[in-house]
Amino acid sequence: MPAGWEARANTADRGFMDSALIINQWLDEHHITEVECLIPDMTGLARGKIVPRHKYDPAVGLRLPEAVLSMTVTGDYPDRDFTSVADPDMKLLPDLSTLRPVPWNKEPTAQIIHDCYSFAGDAVDLAPRNVLKRILKLYEDQGWKPVIAPEMEFYLVEIQPDEDLPLRPPVGRTRRTEAGMQSFSIDAVNEYDDIFDVMYDWCEAQGLALDTLIHEMGTAQMEINLDHGDPLQLADQVFLFKRTVREVAIRNNMYATFMAKPMQGQPGSAMHMHQSVVDIASGGNIFSLDDGQPSEAFLHFIGGLQRYLPAAMPFFAPYVNSYRRLSRYTSAPINLSWGYDNRTCGLRVPHSDPEARRVENRLAGVDVNPYLAMAASLACGYLGMRDRIDPSEPLSGSAYEQPHQLPRHLDDAIDMLLRCRPLSELFGEHFIETYAAIKEAEYREYFDVISPWERRFLLLHV
Protein backbone atom coordinates (compact mmCIF):
# COMPACT_ATOMS: atom_id res chain seq x y z
CA MET A 1 0.00 0.00 0.00
CA PRO A 2 1.45 3.44 -0.91
CA ALA A 3 2.95 5.46 1.93
CA GLY A 4 0.55 7.92 3.51
CA TRP A 5 -2.52 6.21 2.02
CA GLU A 6 -4.45 6.10 5.30
CA ALA A 7 -3.81 9.77 6.03
CA ARG A 8 -5.11 10.73 2.58
CA ALA A 9 -8.06 8.37 2.63
CA ASN A 10 -11.43 9.85 1.75
CA THR A 11 -14.79 8.26 0.99
CA ALA A 12 -13.76 7.30 -2.55
CA ASP A 13 -10.50 5.79 -1.30
CA ARG A 14 -12.30 3.75 1.34
CA GLY A 15 -14.80 2.57 -1.26
CA PHE A 16 -11.96 1.47 -3.51
CA MET A 17 -10.25 -0.37 -0.66
CA ASP A 18 -13.53 -2.13 0.10
CA SER A 19 -13.76 -3.15 -3.56
CA ALA A 20 -10.20 -4.46 -3.46
CA LEU A 21 -11.08 -6.56 -0.43
CA ILE A 22 -14.13 -8.01 -2.19
CA ILE A 23 -12.05 -8.78 -5.30
CA ASN A 24 -9.47 -10.64 -3.22
CA GLN A 25 -12.17 -12.61 -1.43
CA TRP A 26 -13.79 -13.59 -4.74
CA LEU A 27 -10.45 -14.65 -6.24
CA ASP A 28 -9.72 -16.80 -3.19
CA GLU A 29 -13.19 -18.37 -3.07
CA HIS A 30 -12.94 -19.37 -6.73
CA HIS A 31 -9.35 -20.67 -6.36
CA ILE A 32 -8.18 -18.36 -9.15
CA THR A 33 -4.65 -18.98 -10.40
CA GLU A 34 -4.40 -16.20 -13.03
CA VAL A 35 -6.02 -12.82 -13.55
CA GLU A 36 -6.55 -11.30 -16.99
CA CYS A 37 -6.29 -7.54 -16.42
CA LEU A 38 -8.08 -5.95 -19.38
CA ILE A 39 -8.61 -2.55 -20.93
CA PRO A 40 -10.46 -1.90 -24.20
CA ASP A 41 -8.23 -0.16 -26.74
CA MET A 42 -9.35 2.22 -29.48
CA THR A 43 -10.53 -0.65 -31.69
CA GLY A 44 -12.40 -2.30 -28.80
CA LEU A 45 -9.89 -5.15 -28.48
CA ALA A 46 -8.67 -6.39 -25.11
CA ARG A 47 -5.21 -5.19 -24.10
CA GLY A 48 -3.53 -5.63 -20.75
CA LYS A 49 -1.60 -8.20 -18.75
CA ILE A 50 -2.10 -11.73 -17.44
CA VAL A 51 -0.93 -11.79 -13.84
CA PRO A 52 -0.44 -14.77 -11.50
CA ARG A 53 -2.99 -14.60 -8.72
CA HIS A 54 -0.38 -14.35 -5.96
CA LYS A 55 1.13 -11.28 -7.63
CA TYR A 56 -2.12 -9.42 -8.31
CA ASP A 57 -3.02 -6.72 -5.78
CA PRO A 58 -6.25 -4.93 -6.76
CA ALA A 59 -5.54 -2.16 -4.25
CA VAL A 60 -2.35 -1.26 -6.11
CA GLY A 61 -3.40 -2.09 -9.67
CA LEU A 62 -0.80 -2.38 -12.40
CA ARG A 63 0.91 -0.36 -15.10
CA LEU A 64 0.64 -0.24 -18.88
CA PRO A 65 2.18 2.17 -21.42
CA GLU A 66 -0.22 4.97 -22.30
CA ALA A 67 0.84 4.62 -25.95
CA VAL A 68 -1.32 1.46 -26.13
CA LEU A 69 -4.28 3.83 -26.46
CA SER A 70 -2.91 5.38 -29.67
CA MET A 71 -2.36 2.12 -31.55
CA THR A 72 -4.02 1.46 -34.90
CA VAL A 73 -5.89 -1.75 -35.67
CA THR A 74 -2.68 -3.04 -37.34
CA GLY A 75 -0.57 -2.33 -34.23
CA ASP A 76 1.07 0.74 -35.74
CA TYR A 77 0.93 4.36 -34.54
CA PRO A 78 0.11 7.76 -36.07
CA ASP A 79 2.96 9.82 -37.48
CA ARG A 80 2.84 12.25 -34.55
CA ASP A 81 2.95 11.54 -30.85
CA PHE A 82 -0.34 11.99 -29.01
CA THR A 83 1.07 10.72 -25.74
CA SER A 84 4.26 11.91 -24.09
CA VAL A 85 7.48 11.29 -26.03
CA ALA A 86 8.82 9.79 -22.79
CA ASP A 87 6.42 6.85 -23.35
CA PRO A 88 5.13 6.88 -19.76
CA ASP A 89 3.01 4.32 -17.97
CA MET A 90 -0.54 4.83 -16.83
CA LYS A 91 -2.05 3.22 -13.78
CA LEU A 92 -4.76 0.59 -14.22
CA LEU A 93 -7.25 0.13 -11.39
CA PRO A 94 -9.93 -2.60 -11.43
CA ASP A 95 -13.67 -2.02 -11.63
CA LEU A 96 -15.28 -4.47 -9.20
CA SER A 97 -18.48 -4.64 -11.28
CA THR A 98 -16.56 -6.21 -14.18
CA LEU A 99 -15.01 -9.12 -12.24
CA ARG A 100 -15.89 -12.38 -13.98
CA PRO A 101 -14.52 -15.87 -14.61
CA VAL A 102 -12.94 -16.83 -17.92
CA PRO A 103 -15.05 -19.92 -18.58
CA TRP A 104 -12.97 -21.32 -21.45
CA ASN A 105 -9.63 -21.53 -19.64
CA LYS A 106 -8.49 -24.87 -18.25
CA GLU A 107 -7.08 -23.33 -15.07
CA PRO A 108 -9.37 -21.19 -12.86
CA THR A 109 -8.90 -17.75 -14.39
CA ALA A 110 -10.52 -14.40 -13.69
CA GLN A 111 -10.94 -11.40 -15.97
CA ILE A 112 -11.53 -7.86 -14.80
CA ILE A 113 -11.75 -4.62 -16.74
CA HIS A 114 -9.54 -1.82 -15.47
CA ASP A 115 -9.82 1.93 -15.76
CA CYS A 116 -6.87 4.07 -16.82
CA TYR A 117 -5.48 6.85 -14.64
CA SER A 118 -2.42 9.05 -14.54
CA PHE A 119 -0.24 8.73 -11.46
CA ALA A 120 -1.66 12.08 -10.36
CA GLY A 121 -5.04 10.38 -10.15
CA ASP A 122 -6.64 11.89 -13.28
CA ALA A 123 -8.67 9.78 -15.69
CA VAL A 124 -6.73 9.21 -18.93
CA ASP A 125 -8.69 11.06 -21.60
CA LEU A 126 -7.77 8.63 -24.40
CA ALA A 127 -9.23 5.56 -22.67
CA PRO A 128 -12.52 4.64 -24.43
CA ARG A 129 -14.17 3.61 -21.16
CA ASN A 130 -13.35 7.02 -19.69
CA VAL A 131 -14.74 8.71 -22.81
CA LEU A 132 -18.11 7.02 -22.27
CA LYS A 133 -18.03 7.96 -18.58
CA ARG A 134 -17.43 11.58 -19.59
CA ILE A 135 -20.55 11.64 -21.76
CA LEU A 136 -22.64 9.87 -19.11
CA LYS A 137 -21.59 12.57 -16.62
CA LEU A 138 -23.21 15.19 -18.86
CA TYR A 139 -26.50 13.36 -18.49
CA GLU A 140 -26.04 12.87 -14.76
CA ASP A 141 -25.48 16.62 -14.31
CA GLN A 142 -28.94 17.18 -15.85
CA GLY A 143 -30.56 14.59 -13.58
CA TRP A 144 -30.83 12.07 -16.42
CA LYS A 145 -29.73 8.48 -16.94
CA PRO A 146 -29.48 7.04 -20.47
CA VAL A 147 -30.66 3.49 -21.17
CA ILE A 148 -29.29 1.46 -24.08
CA ALA A 149 -30.01 -1.93 -25.62
CA PRO A 150 -27.55 -3.10 -28.31
CA GLU A 151 -28.26 -5.63 -31.05
CA MET A 152 -25.17 -7.33 -32.50
CA GLU A 153 -25.01 -9.05 -35.87
CA PHE A 154 -22.11 -11.31 -36.84
CA TYR A 155 -21.19 -14.04 -39.29
CA LEU A 156 -19.93 -17.54 -38.73
CA VAL A 157 -17.43 -18.36 -41.48
CA GLU A 158 -15.16 -21.19 -42.50
CA ILE A 159 -11.60 -20.96 -41.22
CA GLN A 160 -9.45 -19.49 -43.99
CA PRO A 161 -5.84 -18.60 -43.08
CA ASP A 162 -5.14 -17.09 -46.53
CA GLU A 163 -6.25 -13.43 -46.42
CA ASP A 164 -6.30 -13.27 -50.24
CA LEU A 165 -9.16 -15.76 -50.52
CA PRO A 166 -12.81 -14.78 -49.99
CA LEU A 167 -14.56 -15.94 -46.85
CA ARG A 168 -17.10 -18.75 -47.12
CA PRO A 169 -19.97 -19.87 -44.89
CA PRO A 170 -19.20 -22.80 -42.61
CA VAL A 171 -20.57 -26.31 -42.71
CA GLY A 172 -23.29 -26.98 -40.13
CA ARG A 173 -24.27 -30.17 -38.32
CA THR A 174 -25.87 -31.56 -41.52
CA ARG A 175 -22.39 -31.22 -43.14
CA ARG A 176 -23.80 -28.73 -45.65
CA THR A 177 -23.66 -24.97 -46.01
CA GLU A 178 -26.86 -22.94 -45.99
CA ALA A 179 -28.89 -22.77 -49.18
CA GLY A 180 -29.80 -19.14 -49.83
CA MET A 181 -30.76 -16.62 -47.19
CA GLN A 182 -32.53 -18.00 -44.13
CA SER A 183 -33.89 -14.95 -42.29
CA PHE A 184 -35.42 -15.89 -38.91
CA SER A 185 -35.04 -19.60 -39.63
CA ILE A 186 -35.00 -21.69 -36.45
CA ASP A 187 -33.60 -24.73 -38.24
CA ALA A 188 -30.77 -22.67 -39.71
CA VAL A 189 -29.78 -21.52 -36.22
CA ASN A 190 -29.95 -25.11 -34.98
CA GLU A 191 -27.32 -26.03 -37.57
CA TYR A 192 -24.84 -24.50 -35.11
CA ASP A 193 -26.28 -25.78 -31.84
CA ASP A 194 -22.87 -26.89 -30.61
CA ILE A 195 -21.67 -23.30 -30.78
CA PHE A 196 -24.71 -21.59 -29.33
CA ASP A 197 -25.21 -24.02 -26.44
CA VAL A 198 -21.66 -23.32 -25.26
CA MET A 199 -22.03 -19.60 -26.00
CA TYR A 200 -25.07 -19.33 -23.73
CA ASP A 201 -23.33 -21.29 -20.98
CA TRP A 202 -20.21 -19.15 -21.12
CA CYS A 203 -22.21 -15.90 -21.27
CA GLU A 204 -24.28 -16.99 -18.28
CA ALA A 205 -21.09 -17.76 -16.35
CA GLN A 206 -19.92 -14.20 -17.06
CA GLY A 207 -23.24 -12.54 -16.25
CA LEU A 208 -23.79 -11.35 -19.82
CA ALA A 209 -27.51 -10.68 -20.14
CA LEU A 210 -28.35 -12.19 -23.53
CA ASP A 211 -31.90 -11.67 -24.73
CA THR A 212 -32.77 -13.19 -28.10
CA LEU A 213 -30.87 -15.10 -30.78
CA ILE A 214 -32.07 -14.95 -34.37
CA HIS A 215 -30.82 -15.82 -37.83
CA GLU A 216 -30.26 -12.65 -39.84
CA MET A 217 -30.51 -12.15 -43.61
CA GLY A 218 -27.02 -13.28 -44.56
CA THR A 219 -25.76 -16.83 -44.93
CA ALA A 220 -24.78 -17.98 -41.42
CA GLN A 221 -25.36 -14.44 -40.16
CA MET A 222 -26.71 -14.28 -36.62
CA GLU A 223 -27.99 -11.57 -34.30
CA ILE A 224 -27.80 -11.48 -30.51
CA ASN A 225 -29.67 -8.87 -28.49
CA LEU A 226 -28.69 -7.80 -24.99
CA ASP A 227 -31.12 -6.69 -22.28
CA HIS A 228 -31.45 -2.92 -21.95
CA GLY A 229 -29.61 -1.16 -19.16
CA ASP A 230 -26.79 1.19 -18.15
CA PRO A 231 -24.63 2.14 -21.17
CA LEU A 232 -21.30 1.51 -19.42
CA GLN A 233 -22.38 -1.96 -18.30
CA LEU A 234 -23.75 -2.74 -21.77
CA ALA A 235 -20.54 -1.57 -23.46
CA ASP A 236 -18.61 -3.87 -21.10
CA GLN A 237 -20.92 -6.73 -22.05
CA VAL A 238 -20.49 -6.13 -25.80
CA PHE A 239 -16.71 -6.01 -25.30
CA LEU A 240 -16.75 -9.34 -23.44
CA PHE A 241 -19.37 -10.93 -25.70
CA LYS A 242 -17.18 -10.48 -28.78
CA ARG A 243 -14.27 -12.23 -27.02
CA THR A 244 -16.58 -15.04 -25.98
CA VAL A 245 -18.15 -15.71 -29.38
CA ARG A 246 -14.78 -15.68 -31.15
CA GLU A 247 -13.46 -18.21 -28.65
CA VAL A 248 -16.48 -20.51 -28.99
CA ALA A 249 -16.28 -20.42 -32.78
CA ILE A 250 -12.56 -21.18 -32.93
CA ARG A 251 -13.07 -24.17 -30.68
CA ASN A 252 -15.64 -25.40 -33.22
CA ASN A 253 -13.28 -24.98 -36.20
CA MET A 254 -14.77 -21.78 -37.59
CA TYR A 255 -14.48 -18.04 -37.16
CA ALA A 256 -16.99 -15.57 -35.77
CA THR A 257 -16.38 -12.26 -37.50
CA PHE A 258 -17.59 -8.81 -36.52
CA MET A 259 -16.46 -7.15 -39.73
CA ALA A 260 -19.11 -4.77 -41.03
CA LYS A 261 -19.03 -6.34 -44.53
CA PRO A 262 -17.10 -9.61 -44.53
CA MET A 263 -18.47 -11.20 -47.73
CA GLN A 264 -19.31 -9.91 -51.19
CA GLY A 265 -22.97 -10.22 -52.06
CA GLN A 266 -24.05 -10.63 -48.45
CA PRO A 267 -25.64 -8.04 -46.12
CA GLY A 268 -23.45 -6.16 -43.69
CA SER A 269 -23.47 -6.58 -39.91
CA ALA A 270 -24.72 -3.81 -37.65
CA MET A 271 -24.85 -2.96 -33.98
CA HIS A 272 -28.19 -1.21 -33.67
CA MET A 273 -28.61 0.78 -30.45
CA HIS A 274 -31.98 1.41 -28.80
CA GLN A 275 -31.74 4.55 -26.65
CA SER A 276 -33.96 6.23 -24.12
CA VAL A 277 -33.37 8.59 -21.20
CA VAL A 278 -34.77 8.28 -17.67
CA ASP A 279 -35.28 11.05 -15.15
CA ILE A 280 -33.24 9.99 -12.12
CA ALA A 281 -35.58 11.57 -9.57
CA SER A 282 -38.88 10.21 -10.91
CA GLY A 283 -37.70 7.15 -12.83
CA GLY A 284 -39.85 8.18 -15.77
CA ASN A 285 -38.89 8.16 -19.43
CA ILE A 286 -38.27 11.79 -20.44
CA PHE A 287 -39.18 10.92 -24.04
CA SER A 288 -42.87 10.67 -23.02
CA LEU A 289 -45.27 13.16 -21.45
CA ASP A 290 -47.68 12.24 -18.69
CA ASP A 291 -50.44 11.74 -21.27
CA GLY A 292 -48.24 9.33 -23.24
CA GLN A 293 -47.45 11.70 -26.11
CA PRO A 294 -43.87 12.26 -27.35
CA SER A 295 -42.03 14.96 -25.42
CA GLU A 296 -39.93 17.83 -26.73
CA ALA A 297 -36.87 16.06 -25.33
CA PHE A 298 -37.66 13.07 -27.56
CA LEU A 299 -37.89 15.22 -30.68
CA HIS A 300 -34.81 17.24 -29.76
CA PHE A 301 -32.84 14.01 -29.15
CA ILE A 302 -33.67 12.95 -32.71
CA GLY A 303 -32.81 16.44 -33.95
CA GLY A 304 -29.37 16.21 -32.35
CA LEU A 305 -28.76 12.83 -33.94
CA GLN A 306 -29.73 14.15 -37.35
CA ARG A 307 -27.43 17.17 -37.06
CA TYR A 308 -24.33 15.59 -35.58
CA LEU A 309 -24.25 11.92 -36.61
CA PRO A 310 -22.57 12.66 -39.99
CA ALA A 311 -19.61 14.25 -38.18
CA ALA A 312 -19.55 11.36 -35.68
CA MET A 313 -19.43 8.69 -38.40
CA PRO A 314 -15.82 7.60 -37.65
CA PHE A 315 -17.21 6.19 -34.40
CA PHE A 316 -20.00 4.28 -36.19
CA ALA A 317 -18.04 3.30 -39.31
CA PRO A 318 -14.42 3.20 -38.12
CA TYR A 319 -12.75 1.32 -41.01
CA VAL A 320 -12.63 1.38 -44.79
CA ASN A 321 -14.63 -1.84 -44.81
CA SER A 322 -17.38 -0.20 -42.71
CA TYR A 323 -18.53 1.96 -45.63
CA ARG A 324 -19.14 -1.06 -47.86
CA ARG A 325 -22.11 -1.81 -45.60
CA LEU A 326 -23.68 1.65 -45.91
CA SER A 327 -25.04 1.44 -49.43
CA ARG A 328 -28.52 1.74 -50.91
CA TYR A 329 -30.80 -1.35 -50.77
CA THR A 330 -28.53 -3.40 -48.51
CA SER A 331 -30.73 -3.09 -45.40
CA ALA A 332 -28.34 -0.47 -44.05
CA PRO A 333 -29.06 3.26 -43.75
CA ILE A 334 -27.75 5.84 -46.19
CA ASN A 335 -29.28 8.93 -44.57
CA LEU A 336 -30.72 10.31 -41.33
CA SER A 337 -34.42 10.13 -42.04
CA TRP A 338 -36.46 9.01 -39.05
CA GLY A 339 -39.78 7.25 -38.85
CA TYR A 340 -42.10 5.20 -36.72
CA ASP A 341 -41.31 1.49 -37.08
CA ASN A 342 -39.54 2.22 -40.38
CA ARG A 343 -36.45 0.03 -40.81
CA THR A 344 -35.34 1.81 -43.95
CA CYS A 345 -34.51 4.89 -41.84
CA GLY A 346 -31.24 5.52 -40.09
CA LEU A 347 -33.25 6.48 -37.00
CA ARG A 348 -36.19 4.22 -36.19
CA VAL A 349 -38.77 4.63 -33.44
CA PRO A 350 -40.19 1.17 -32.66
CA HIS A 351 -43.81 0.74 -31.58
CA SER A 352 -43.88 0.69 -27.78
CA ASP A 353 -45.72 1.78 -24.69
CA PRO A 354 -44.99 5.41 -23.71
CA GLU A 355 -42.73 4.35 -20.83
CA ALA A 356 -40.58 2.38 -23.31
CA ARG A 357 -40.41 5.06 -26.02
CA ARG A 358 -36.95 4.94 -27.55
CA VAL A 359 -34.87 5.81 -30.62
CA GLU A 360 -33.02 3.10 -32.50
CA ASN A 361 -29.78 4.29 -34.08
CA ARG A 362 -29.19 1.94 -37.03
CA LEU A 363 -25.98 3.52 -38.34
CA ALA A 364 -23.31 1.66 -36.36
CA GLY A 365 -21.61 -1.40 -37.80
CA VAL A 366 -20.81 -4.20 -35.40
CA ASP A 367 -17.12 -3.45 -35.99
CA VAL A 368 -17.32 -0.42 -33.71
CA ASN A 369 -15.71 0.11 -30.35
CA PRO A 370 -18.91 -0.14 -28.24
CA TYR A 371 -17.75 2.44 -25.71
CA LEU A 372 -17.12 5.04 -28.39
CA ALA A 373 -20.21 4.26 -30.47
CA MET A 374 -22.49 4.55 -27.43
CA ALA A 375 -20.72 7.71 -26.28
CA ALA A 376 -21.04 9.29 -29.72
CA SER A 377 -24.72 8.48 -30.15
CA LEU A 378 -25.58 9.76 -26.67
CA ALA A 379 -23.45 12.87 -27.22
CA CYS A 380 -25.35 13.75 -30.40
CA GLY A 381 -28.68 13.24 -28.65
CA TYR A 382 -27.49 15.31 -25.68
CA LEU A 383 -26.53 18.20 -27.96
CA GLY A 384 -29.98 18.06 -29.51
CA MET A 385 -31.72 18.27 -26.13
CA ARG A 386 -29.32 20.94 -24.82
CA ASP A 387 -29.67 23.16 -27.89
CA ARG A 388 -33.35 22.30 -28.57
CA ILE A 389 -32.70 21.12 -32.14
CA ASP A 390 -35.85 20.24 -34.05
CA PRO A 391 -35.89 17.13 -36.26
CA SER A 392 -37.29 16.71 -39.73
CA GLU A 393 -40.78 15.32 -40.22
CA PRO A 394 -41.03 11.54 -39.75
CA LEU A 395 -40.85 9.50 -42.94
CA SER A 396 -43.45 6.88 -43.77
CA GLY A 397 -42.04 5.81 -47.14
CA SER A 398 -38.70 4.23 -48.03
CA ALA A 399 -35.62 6.11 -46.88
CA TYR A 400 -33.65 4.19 -49.50
CA GLU A 401 -35.29 6.47 -52.07
CA GLN A 402 -33.93 9.56 -50.27
CA PRO A 403 -30.53 11.15 -51.04
CA HIS A 404 -27.35 10.09 -49.25
CA GLN A 405 -26.66 12.22 -46.16
CA LEU A 406 -23.67 10.37 -44.72
CA PRO A 407 -19.97 10.47 -45.66
CA ARG A 408 -19.21 7.80 -48.25
CA HIS A 409 -15.59 7.16 -47.27
CA LEU A 410 -13.50 7.11 -44.10
CA ASP A 411 -11.26 10.03 -45.10
CA ASP A 412 -14.30 12.26 -45.68
CA ALA A 413 -15.74 11.22 -42.32
CA ILE A 414 -12.49 12.08 -40.53
CA ASP A 415 -12.50 15.57 -42.05
CA MET A 416 -16.06 16.15 -40.87
CA LEU A 417 -15.23 14.98 -37.35
CA LEU A 418 -12.24 17.32 -37.08
CA ARG A 419 -14.39 20.28 -38.15
CA CYS A 420 -17.17 19.62 -35.62
CA ARG A 421 -16.57 21.93 -32.66
CA PRO A 422 -19.50 20.73 -30.51
CA LEU A 423 -18.26 17.13 -30.54
CA SER A 424 -14.69 18.26 -29.81
CA GLU A 425 -15.96 20.18 -26.80
CA LEU A 426 -17.78 17.14 -25.41
CA PHE A 427 -15.10 14.53 -26.13
CA GLY A 428 -12.08 16.79 -25.63
CA GLU A 429 -9.83 18.07 -28.42
CA HIS A 430 -6.96 15.78 -27.46
CA PHE A 431 -9.12 12.70 -27.82
CA ILE A 432 -10.69 13.80 -31.12
CA GLU A 433 -7.31 14.68 -32.66
CA THR A 434 -5.78 11.39 -31.50
CA TYR A 435 -8.68 9.29 -32.74
CA ALA A 436 -8.70 11.07 -36.10
CA ALA A 437 -4.94 10.55 -36.48
CA ILE A 438 -5.35 6.82 -35.76
CA LYS A 439 -8.04 6.54 -38.42
CA GLU A 440 -5.93 8.55 -40.90
CA ALA A 441 -2.99 6.20 -40.34
CA GLU A 442 -5.21 3.16 -40.92
CA TYR A 443 -6.61 4.72 -44.10
CA ARG A 444 -3.13 5.47 -45.47
CA GLU A 445 -2.02 1.91 -44.80
CA TYR A 446 -5.09 0.52 -46.57
CA PHE A 447 -4.61 2.90 -49.51
CA ASP A 448 -1.14 1.47 -50.14
CA VAL A 449 -2.60 -2.00 -50.79
CA ILE A 450 -3.40 -2.87 -54.43
CA SER A 451 -6.51 -5.03 -54.55
CA PRO A 452 -7.18 -8.14 -56.68
CA TRP A 453 -9.92 -6.15 -58.52
CA GLU A 454 -7.35 -3.58 -59.66
CA ARG A 455 -4.94 -6.25 -60.88
CA ARG A 456 -7.69 -8.18 -62.64
CA PHE A 457 -9.33 -5.31 -64.53
CA LEU A 458 -6.61 -2.68 -64.84
CA LEU A 459 -3.37 -4.61 -65.27
CA LEU A 460 -3.80 -5.26 -69.02
CA HIS A 461 -6.89 -3.18 -69.89
CA VAL A 462 -5.81 0.42 -69.35
Disulfide bonds with the S-S distance in Angstrom:
none
